[in-house]
């Protein structure tokens, strides 16, 4: 999860945005929420990652470190990341992973 927070901060800086700027893009009243997110004090609901990504002109996958690696992830990394993001995120990732696996490898024998 710390990686997600650091990616948010890095991307914000790449765009030369202040915490105030990002807060405004996300509809927060002050920069303190962004500061707490970047420090890992506030958890980010899974649904909010997409909004943050849009405000930072990137994708949720890039923020979470998933883009470009396709299926090269250690399953424990994925499980740990999801548990930290939001408990329900694990189910979403498992559904996505199964779908991607089937697209890449084909149907499982019991699907035929």
C-alpha positions in Angstrom: 0.0 0.0 0.0 2.9 2.3 0.7 3.8 2.0 -3.0 0.3 3.3 -3.9 0.7 6.3 -1.7 4.2 7.0 -3.0 3.0 6.7 -6.6 0.2 9.2 -5.9 2.7 11.6 -4.5 5.2 11.0 -7.3 2.6 11.5 -10.0 1.3 14.7 -8.4 4.8 16.1 -8.4 5.4 15.0 -12.0 2.4 17.1 -13.0 3.7 19.9 -10.8 0.6 20.0 -8.7 0.5 21.1 -5.1 -1.5 19.1 -2.6 -4.0 22.0 -2.7 -4.3 21.6 -6.5 -5.0 17.8 -6.2 -7.4 18.4 -3.4 -9.4 20.8 -5.5 -9.5 18.4 -8.4 -10.9 15.7 -6.1 -13.4 18.0 -4.4 -11.7 18.1 -1.0 -11.9 21.3 0.9 -8.2 21.3 2.0 -4.9 19.7 1.3 -4.9 17.9 4.6 -6.8 14.9 3.0 -4.2 14.6 0.3 -1.4 14.9 2.8 -2.9 12.1 4.9 -3.3 9.9 1.8 0.3 10.4 0.7 1.5 9.6 4.2 -0.6 6.5 4.3 -2.6 7.8 7.3 -6.0 7.6 5.4 -6.9 4.5 3.6 -8.2 4.9 0.1 -11.5 3.2 -0.8 -11.1 1.1 -4.0 -13.7 3.3 -5.7 -11.7 6.4 -5.0 -8.6 5.1 -6.8 -10.2 5.7 -10.2 -11.0 9.3 -9.3 -7.5 9.9 -8.0 -6.1 8.4 -11.2 -8.2 10.6 -13.4 -7.2 13.7 -11.5 -3.6 12.7 -11.9 -4.1 11.9 -15.6 -3.1 8.3 -15.2 -4.8 4.9 -14.7 -5.7 3.1 -11.6 -3.5 0.2 -12.7 -0.5 2.5 -13.0 -1.2 3.9 -9.5 -1.4 0.4 -8.1 1.7 -0.7 -9.9 -0.2 -3.3 -12.0 0.2 -1.8 -15.5 2.8 -3.2 -17.9 3.4 -6.4 -15.9 0.3 -8.4 -17.0 0.5 -11.7 -15.2 4.0 -11.3 -13.8 2.8 -10.7 -10.3 3.4 -13.0 -7.3 -0.1 -13.9 -6.1 0.9 -13.0 -2.5 1.7 -9.4 -3.6 -1.7 -9.1 -5.2 -3.5 -10.5 -2.1 -1.5 -8.2 0.2 -2.1 -5.2 -2.0 -5.9 -5.9 -2.0 -6.2 -6.5 1.7 -4.5 -3.1 2.3 -6.6 -1.3 -0.3 -10.0 -2.5 0.8 -11.3 -5.9 1.9 -13.7 -6.1 -1.0 -10.9 -5.3 -3.5 -9.5 -8.8 -3.1 -12.7 -10.3 -4.7 -12.6 -7.8 -7.5 -8.9 -8.6 -8.3 -9.6 -12.3 -8.1 -12.4 -12.0 -10.6 -10.3 -9.8 -12.9 -7.3 -12.3 -12.6 -9.5 -15.2 -13.5 -10.9 -13.4 -16.5 -7.5 -12.3 -17.7 -6.2 -15.8 -17.2 -9.0 -17.3 -19.3 -8.3 -14.6 -22.0 -4.6 -15.4 -22.1 -4.6 -19.2 -21.6 -8.1 -20.2 -22.6 -10.9 -21.9 -20.8 -10.2 -24.2 -17.9 -10.9 -27.9 -18.7 -14.0 -27.9 -16.5 -15.4 -24.9 -18.5 -15.5 -27.0 -21.7 
